[in-house]
Amino acid sequence: MFFETTLAAGRIETLTANGCYTDRLLNDFVDDWAKRQPNKTAIVDARSRYSYGELRARAGTAALGFLDFGVRHGDVVTVQLPNWNEFIVIALALERIGAVINPVAPIFRSREMRSILRLARSNAVVMPASFRGFDYPAMYRTLCAELPTVATQIVVGDGGSTRECVSWDELLDRGASRDRLRGALDRLRPGPNEVRELMFTSGTTGEPKGVMHTANTISAGVDPIMRTLGMSSDDVCHMASTLGHQTGFLYGMELALRSGARLILQETWDAVHFVKLVEAERITVTMGATPFLADTLAAPNVAHHGMTSLRVFICGGAPIPRPLAERASRELSCRLVPIWGMTEIGIVTTVGPQDPAAKISTSDGKPYPGAEVAVRADDGTPAPAGREGELWTRTPAMFAGYSQGRAFTAQFFDADGWFQTGDRATMDGEGYIRITGRSKDLIIRGGENVSVKEIEDVLIRHPKVRSVAVVAVPHPRLGEIGCACVVPEAGADPSLEELCALLKEEQVTRQFWPERILVLDAFPMTPSGKIQKFRLREVAAEAGCAAASATGG
C-alpha cells in the first residue's frame, strides 16, 4: 500500500542534521542489545519471558512466517492483541520486512473495527483466540467476509488453525522452515522515513483519523522522554495501558527496548496485581492514566509490598488533583511526572524530575527542548499568561500525516507548520501549560478517547429519542464519563438501559456507552441553532449526573 506522507525533504534533512531523526529502527536497538546482553530479560507477560537474544531470534522467525503467508513491504497488518509478548514480536517482525503495523485496542468491537479495517485496507489481521471471554475469530469471520482486502487471519492462543484462520504456532513453524532465508531479511529493511505505524485516533466527525508514523518520527517523540527520565538499561518498565494505543506502543514497547530495559506487561489494569509486580520485578518506571495512580494508592496491599524500587510514575489523560499528588508524595517513593501528548505527536510537555514539585498538581508540564507550544486567543494572537485559548504545537515528533491524504492533513496546520491540537489550555509565565478542555467533541474516560458523534449517531435511531447530545461529566476516578442528554419523542420516557441495549445491538464497544442519562424538554441552543454543549455539561452536573462512582464497564 502506498502512503502519501507530508514529510518534506527539507524538514527531514534539518531534523536529521540536528539529531532529532536518528535513522534507526526499533530492530536496530534490539539487535544491539541482543549482541551486548543476549541473556538479559527483555519482555515479560503473564505467560512467558524472552531475553533480548530470544526476542531477536523470534522476531526473525515471525518475519519469515509473515512473508510465507504473503505479507509484503507496505502491506498493512492490523494487530488487535492484549499486552502479550507476541505483540512485540509481531511489531519487530513487520518492521523487518517493511510492513505497516496497525495497532488496535482489544476493547474494540465490530462497529469500530469495520471502519478501521476499511480505512487501513488491511492485508492481514492478528487476533487472540479469546480475551476476557470474547470470541475474536467469530467477529473477524463476519468482518472479513465484508472486507475482501484481508487475505490472512492469524490467531494467537488456543484454538489452532481453522478454515479461515492460521494459528500463531503455524506461522512460526513456517518461518522456522525457511530459516535459511534469514540473511535475506536485511535486504527488506525499510527506510527510516517510510510509514511504519498506522494508528487510528477518535475522529470528531465519527470517522477515525489514520495517524502515520515513521521510525524517525517515533525516535523524535521517544528519545527526549528517555533523556528527561534518565532511562538506562538498569530500568524495569511497566505498562498496563494497551500496546494498541500510542501510550503503550511508544512509552511501553519503544521506550523500554530502546533503553535496553526490561519491560513488564500487564494484560489489564489491576492495582493490587500492579503492587505485587513492583515488588516481584523491582519495577522502576510506570506510565498510565491518572486513575491508575488513585487506584494504586487505594490498593489494600500497597502498604504490605515493597514499592521502593519505583522511581517514576508518569500520569496522562487527566490532571493530577492536588490532594492525590500530596498523598502520593507522602506514601510513594516515586516522582510523579504529569504529561500531555497526542497520538499524532507523542508526549510534548512534562513536569520533569528537575522541575519544581509544585507544578505537578498545577500544570501538565512544559515542552522538552526543541518542541514548542502556544496558546492562542480566538483571533489567533498569543493569549496572555493565564488566559485560556486554543493549544497549538510544533514539534520534531510531528506525525507523517493522516492516511486520508495531504488535503485532509493540511486543514490541521497553519502556514508556519503549527499543529492545531483541538485542546484548550492556559500557559503561565514560565511556559507551563494546563489543559482546560477540548474544542473537539470527545470524552476522555480513564484515558480512553470516546468519539461523541459516533455514539450520538446510533442513539438518534432509538424510537423514543427525538434529539440526543452526549456530553462529558466529571468522575472522581475515570476523569470523565458520558451522559446522554435526550429530548424524547412525545409521551416517551427512555431509560439508560434501553439506550445501552441499542448500543449493544449495534456492537459499539462497551466502554464507550454513556453511563448517565438526562431527559430534557429542550436543549440550550445558539442563535444559529447549534446545541450549546458547554451549557449541557453544566446542566448535567447540576442535575447530579456526575455521581461518585461509575456504573459501566
C-alpha positions in Angstrom: 0.0 0.0 0.0 1.3 3.5 -0.8 1.0 6.1 1.9 1.3 9.8 1.0 3.3 11.4 3.8 3.6 15.1 4.4 7.3 15.0 5.4 9.1 17.4 3.2 12.7 16.7 2.2 14.0 19.9 3.7 12.4 19.0 7.1 13.9 15.5 7.0 17.4 17.0 6.3 17.1 19.5 9.1 15.9 17.1 11.7 18.5 14.5 10.7 21.2 17.1 10.9 20.2 18.3 14.4 19.9 14.7 15.7 16.2 14.6 16.2 16.0 12.0 13.4 18.4 9.1 14.0 17.6 6.8 11.0 17.4 3.8 13.4 14.7 1.2 13.5 13.5 -0.5 16.7 15.1 -3.6 15.4 18.5 -1.9 15.4 18.2 -1.3 19.1 17.1 -4.9 19.8 19.9 -6.2 17.7 22.4 -4.1 19.6 21.2 -5.2 23.0 21.0 -8.8 21.8 24.7 -8.6 21.0 25.7 -6.8 24.2 23.4 -8.7 26.7 21.8 -11.6 24.9 20.6 -13.3 28.1 19.1 -10.3 29.8 15.3 -10.4 30.0 13.7 -8.1 27.5 10.0 -8.6 27.9 7.7 -10.3 30.4 4.0 -11.0 30.3 1.7 -13.3 32.3 2.6 -16.2 30.0 6.2 -16.0 29.1 9.6 -14.3 29.2 12.0 -13.5 26.4 15.6 -12.5 26.7 17.0 -9.9 24.1 18.6 -12.8 22.2 15.4 -14.8 22.2 13.3 -11.8 21.2 15.6 -11.0 18.2 15.5 -14.6 17.0 11.7 -15.0 17.5 11.1 -11.8 15.5 13.2 -13.0 12.6 11.3 -16.3 12.5 8.0 -14.4 12.6 9.2 -12.1 9.8 9.8 -15.2 7.6 6.4 -16.6 8.6 4.6 -13.4 7.5 6.5 -13.4 4.2 5.4 -17.0 3.7 1.8 -16.1 4.2 2.0 -13.3 1.6 2.7 -10.2 3.7 4.9 -7.8 1.8 6.6 -4.4 2.0 4.0 -1.7 2.5 1.2 -4.1 3.4 -0.9 -3.1 6.5 -1.3 -5.7 9.2 -3.9 -5.0 11.9 -2.9 -6.3 15.3 -5.6 -6.5 17.9 -3.9 -8.3 20.8 -3.8 -7.8 24.6 -0.5 -6.9 26.3 1.2 -10.1 25.3 4.7 -10.7 24.3 3.5 -11.8 20.8 2.5 -8.2 20.1 6.1 -7.0 20.4 7.4 -10.0 18.4 5.0 -9.1 15.6 5.8 -5.4 15.7 9.5 -6.2 15.2 8.8 -8.8 12.6 6.6 -6.5 10.5 9.2 -3.7 10.7 11.9 -6.1 9.4 10.0 -6.7 6.2 8.8 -3.2 5.7 5.1 -3.9 6.5 3.0 -1.4 8.4 1.6 -2.3 11.8 -1.9 -1.0 12.6 -2.2 -1.5 16.4 -5.8 -1.7 17.8 -7.0 -1.8 21.3 -8.6 -5.2 22.4 -11.8 -3.5 23.6 -12.8 -2.5 20.0 -15.7 -4.5 18.6 -17.3 -4.9 15.2 -18.6 -1.3 14.7 -15.2 0.3 15.3 -13.2 -2.5 13.6 -15.2 -2.4 10.4 -14.3 1.3 10.0 -10.6 0.8 10.9 -10.2 -2.2 8.5 -11.8 -0.3 5.7 -9.7 2.8 6.1 -6.5 0.9 6.7 -7.2 -1.5 3.8 -5.5 -4.2 5.9 -4.0 -7.2 4.2 -3.9 -9.3 7.3 -5.1 -9.3 10.9 -3.7 -10.8 14.1 -6.1 -11.5 17.0 -6.4 -13.5 20.2 -8.4 -16.7 20.2 -10.1 -15.3 23.2 -9.6 -12.5 25.7 -11.8 -11.6 28.6 -14.4 -14.1 27.3 -14.8 -12.5 23.8 -14.6 -14.6 20.7 -12.4 -12.6 18.3 -12.3 -15.2 15.4 -16.1 -15.1 15.3 -16.1 -11.3 15.0 -13.4 -11.4 12.3 -15.2 -14.1 10.3 -18.1 -11.7 9.7 -15.9 -8.6 9.2 -13.5 -10.3 6.7 -16.4 -11.6 4.7 -17.4 -7.9 4.1 -13.8 -6.8 3.5 -12.0 -8.8 0.8 -8.7 -7.0 1.2 -8.0 -9.1 4.3 -6.2 -12.1 2.9 -4.9 -13.7 6.1 -6.3 -14.1 9.6 -3.8 -15.1 12.3 -4.9 -16.3 15.8 -2.8 -16.3 18.9 -3.7 -18.7 21.6 -5.6 -21.9 22.0 -7.8 -22.9 19.1 -5.3 -23.7 16.3 -5.9 -23.3 12.6 -9.4 -23.3 11.1 -10.6 -22.9 7.6 -10.5 -19.1 7.9 -7.6 -18.7 10.3 -3.9 -19.6 10.7 -2.5 -20.3 14.2 0.4 -18.3 15.5 2.3 -21.5 16.0 1.8 -22.5 12.4 3.1 -19.1 11.3 6.2 -19.6 13.4 6.7 -23.1 12.1 6.5 -21.9 8.5 9.0 -19.2 9.4 11.4 -21.7 11.0 11.2 -24.0 8.0 12.6 -21.1 5.9 15.4 -20.1 8.4 18.0 -20.4 5.6 16.5 -17.2 4.2 17.0 -15.2 7.4 20.0 -13.4 5.9 17.8 -12.0 3.1 15.8 -10.1 5.7 18.4 -7.3 5.7 17.5 -6.6 2.1 13.9 -5.9 3.1 14.9 -3.2 5.6 12.5 -0.2 5.3 13.8 3.3 5.1 13.6 5.4 8.3 11.2 7.9 6.7 8.8 5.2 5.3 5.5 4.7 7.2 6.0 2.1 9.9 2.9 2.6 12.1 -0.7 3.4 11.3 -2.7 4.3 14.5 -6.3 5.4 14.3 -7.5 8.1 16.7 -11.0 9.0 17.6 -12.4 11.4 15.0 -14.6 14.4 15.9 -16.9 13.6 12.9 -17.3 10.0 13.8 -14.7 8.6 11.4 -11.3 7.9 12.9 -8.2 9.6 11.6 -5.3 7.4 10.4 -2.1 8.7 12.1 1.0 7.7 10.2 4.4 7.5 11.9 7.9 6.6 10.7 10.9 5.2 12.5 12.2 8.8 12.6 9.1 10.5 13.9 8.9 7.8 16.6 12.5 8.5 17.6 11.9 12.2 17.8 9.0 11.5 20.2 10.6 8.9 22.4 14.2 9.9 22.7 13.5 13.3 24.6 11.4 11.4 27.1 14.2 8.9 27.6 16.6 11.8 28.4 14.1 13.6 30.6 13.5 10.4 32.7 17.2 9.4 32.7 16.4 6.0 31.3 19.0 3.3 31.1 19.4 -0.5 30.7 19.1 -0.7 34.5 15.4 0.3 34.4 12.5 -2.0 34.7 9.5 -0.5 32.8 5.8 -1.4 33.4 2.9 -1.0 31.0 -0.7 -1.7 31.7 -2.1 0.6 29.1 -2.8 -1.3 25.9 0.0 -1.6 23.3 -2.8 -0.9 20.8 -2.7 2.8 21.9 0.2 5.2 21.4 0.8 5.3 25.2 1.7 1.6 25.3 3.2 1.5 21.8 5.7 4.4 22.3 6.2 4.6 26.1 5.9 0.9 26.8 7.5 -1.0 23.9 9.6 1.6 22.3 10.9 3.3 25.4 11.9 0.1 27.1 13.5 -1.7 24.2 15.4 1.4 23.1 16.8 1.7 26.6 17.8 -1.9 26.9 15.5 -2.1 29.9 13.2 -4.9 31.0 9.5 -4.4 30.1 6.8 -5.9 32.3 3.4 -6.1 30.5 0.1 -6.3 32.4 -2.8 -7.6 30.4 -5.5 -5.5 32.2 -5.1 -2.8 34.8 -5.5 -4.1 38.4 -3.8 -2.1 41.1 -3.4 -5.0 43.5 -1.6 -7.0 40.9 0.5 -4.0 39.9 1.7 -3.5 43.5 2.7 -7.2 43.6 4.6 -6.8 40.3 6.5 -3.8 41.5 7.9 -5.8 44.4 8.5 -9.0 42.4 10.1 -7.4 39.3 11.6 -4.4 41.0 9.8 -2.0 38.6 11.3 1.5 38.3 9.1 3.3 35.8 5.4 3.0 35.0 3.0 5.1 32.9 -0.8 5.2 32.8 -3.9 7.3 33.0 -4.2 9.4 36.2 -6.9 7.0 37.7 -4.1 4.3 37.8 -2.4 6.5 40.4 -5.5 6.8 42.5 -6.1 3.1 42.3 -2.5 2.3 43.4 -2.9 4.5 46.5 -6.2 2.8 47.3 -4.9 -0.7 46.8 -5.4 -2.7 50.1 -1.9 -4.3 49.7 0.1 -1.2 48.9 1.5 -0.9 52.5 2.4 -4.6 52.6 4.6 -4.8 49.5 8.0 -3.2 48.8 7.4 -0.2 46.4 10.8 1.5 47.0 12.1 0.5 43.5 9.5 2.6 41.8 11.2 6.0 40.9 8.9 7.4 38.2 5.1 7.3 37.8 4.0 9.1 34.6 0.4 10.2 34.5 -1.6 11.4 31.5 -5.1 11.8 30.2 -6.3 14.0 33.1 -4.8 16.5 35.6 -3.5 15.1 38.9 -5.6 16.6 41.6 -3.6 18.4 44.4 -4.8 16.0 47.2 -3.9 13.0 45.1 -0.4 14.4 44.4 0.1 15.3 48.0 -0.9 11.8 49.2 1.3 10.2 46.6 4.3 12.2 47.7 3.7 11.0 51.3 3.1 7.4 50.6 5.1 6.5 47.5 8.8 6.8 46.9 8.5 7.7 43.2 8.3 11.1 41.4 5.1 11.9 39.7 5.5 13.1 36.1 2.4 14.7 34.6 2.5 14.7 30.8 0.4 15.9 27.8 0.6 14.5 24.4 -1.4 13.1 21.4 -1.3 10.1 19.1 0.0 12.5 16.4 2.9 13.9 18.3 3.6 11.7 21.3 4.4 13.3 24.6 5.2 17.0 24.2 5.0 18.5 27.7 6.2 17.1 31.0 6.9 18.1 34.6 10.3 16.5 34.7 12.2 15.3 37.7 14.2 18.6 37.8 11.1 20.9 37.6 9.5 22.4 40.7 7.3 19.9 42.6 4.6 22.5 42.9 4.0 22.2 39.1 2.9 18.5 39.5 -0.7 19.5 40.5 -0.9 22.8 38.8 0.2 22.1 35.3 0.6 19.5 32.6 4.3 20.5 32.1 6.3 22.4 29.6 7.7 21.3 26.3 11.0 19.4 26.0 13.9 21.2 24.3 13.2 21.5 20.6 9.4 21.3 20.9 7.1 24.3 21.0 3.6 25.0 22.3 1.5 28.1 22.0 -1.9 29.2 23.4 -3.8 31.4 21.0 -6.8 33.6 21.6 -9.8 33.3 19.3 -8.4 35.9 17.0 -5.2 33.9 16.6 -3.0 36.2 18.6 -1.0 34.9 21.6 -3.2 34.6 24.7 -2.0 36.4 27.8 -0.5 34.3 30.6 -3.2 32.5 32.5 -5.8 33.2 29.8 -7.5 30.2 28.1 -7.1 29.6 24.4 -6.5 27.1 21.7 -3.4 24.9 22.1 -1.1 24.7 19.1 2.3 22.8 18.9 5.2 22.5 16.6 7.5 19.6 17.4 10.2 17.4 15.8 7.9 14.4 16.6 5.2 15.6 14.3 3.5 12.7 12.6 3.9 12.0 8.8 0.3 12.9 8.0 -3.1 11.4 8.1 -3.8 8.4 5.9 -6.7 10.3 4.5 -4.3 12.3 2.4 -2.5 15.6 2.1 -5.5 17.8 1.7 -7.2 16.3 4.8 -4.0 16.7 6.8 -3.4 20.3 5.8 -6.5 21.6 7.5 -4.9 20.9 10.9 -1.8 23.0 10.2 -1.1 26.7 9.7 1.3 28.2 7.2 4.2 28.0 9.6 3.8 24.3 10.4 2.0 24.7 13.7 -0.5 21.9 14.5 -3.9 22.6 15.9 -4.4 20.1 18.8 -8.1 20.6 19.4 -7.3 21.1 23.1 -7.8 24.3 25.1 -5.2 25.4 27.7 -3.6 28.1 29.7 0.1 28.9 29.9 1.8 30.5 32.9 4.6 33.0 32.8 7.2 30.1 33.0 5.9 28.3 29.9 4.0 25.5 31.8 0.6 24.6 30.3 -2.6 23.4 31.9 -5.2 21.6 29.7 -8.6 23.1 30.5 -10.9 21.5 28.0 -11.4 20.5 24.4 -12.7 22.2 21.3 -13.1 18.8 19.8 -16.1 16.7 20.8 -14.5 13.9 22.8 -14.9 12.3 26.2 -11.7 11.0 27.8 -12.9 8.1 30.0 -10.0 6.7 32.1 -7.5 7.8 29.4 -9.7 6.3 26.5 -10.9 8.8 23.8 -14.6 8.3 23.1 -15.9 9.9 19.9 -19.2 11.5 20.9 -20.7 11.9 17.4 -20.4 8.1 16.8 -22.5 7.4 19.9 -25.0 10.1 19.0 -25.4 8.7 15.5 -26.5 5.4 17.0 -28.7 6.7 19.8 -30.7 9.1 17.5 -32.1 6.0 15.8 -33.9 4.9 19.0 -37.6 5.2 18.6 -38.0 7.0 21.9 -35.3 9.6 21.1 -36.1 12.9 19.2 -32.8 14.5 19.8 -29.6 13.5 21.7 -26.4 15.0 22.7 -23.7 13.1 24.7 -21.5 15.2 27.0 -18.8 14.6 29.5 -19.5 14.8 33.2 -16.8 14.6 35.9 -16.0 11.3 37.6 -13.6 11.1 40.6 -11.7 8.0 39.3 -12.1 7.9 35.5 -11.9 11.7 35.0 -15.0 11.8 32.7 -17.9 9.6 31.8 -20.6 10.1 29.2 -24.1 11.4 29.9 -26.7 11.0 27.2 -28.9 14.2 27.2 -32.1 13.3 25.5 -35.2 15.1 24.2 -37.7 12.3 24.0 -40.5 11.7 21.5 -43.9 12.8 22.7 -45.1 10.6 25.5 -41.9 8.5 25.6 -39.7 8.0 28.7 -36.4 6.5 27.5 -34.1 4.8 30.0 -30.4 4.3 30.1 -30.9 0.6 29.8 -32.9 1.0 26.6 -30.2 3.2 25.1 -27.4 0.8 26.0 -29.4 -2.1 24.6 -29.3 -0.4 21.2 -25.6 0.3 21.5 -25.1 -3.4 22.3 -27.1 -4.4 19.3 -25.0 -2.1 17.1 -21.9 -3.7 18.6 -20.5 -0.5 20.0 -17.6 -1.0 22.4 -19.0 -1.2 25.9 -16.5 1.3 27.4 -18.0 3.9 25.0 -21.5 3.7 26.3 -22.9 6.6 28.3 -23.3 5.9 32.0 -25.8 8.6 32.8 -29.0 9.8 31.2 -30.6 13.2 31.5 -34.1 13.7 29.9 -34.9 17.3 29.0 -37.8 19.2 27.3 -35.3 21.1 25.1 -31.6 21.7 24.6 -29.9 25.1 25.1 -29.2 26.4 21.6 -27.1 29.1 20.0 -28.8 31.8 17.8 -27.7 29.8 14.8 -29.4 26.6 16.1 -26.4 24.7 17.4 -26.6 22.8 20.7 -24.7 24.6 23.5 -22.8 21.6 24.9 -21.0 23.6 27.5 -24.4 24.5 29.0 -25.5 20.9 28.7 -22.4 19.9 30.7 -23.4 22.4 33.4 -27.0 21.3 33.4 -25.9 17.6 33.7 -23.6 18.4 36.6 -26.3 20.4 38.4 -28.7 17.5 37.9 -26.4 15.2 39.8 -25.2 13.2 36.7 -21.6 13.5 38.0 -22.0 10.8 40.6 -19.4 9.3 42.9 -18.8 6.0 41.1 -19.0 4.5 37.6 -21.8 2.2 36.7 -20.5 0.8 33.4 -17.6 -1.5 32.4 
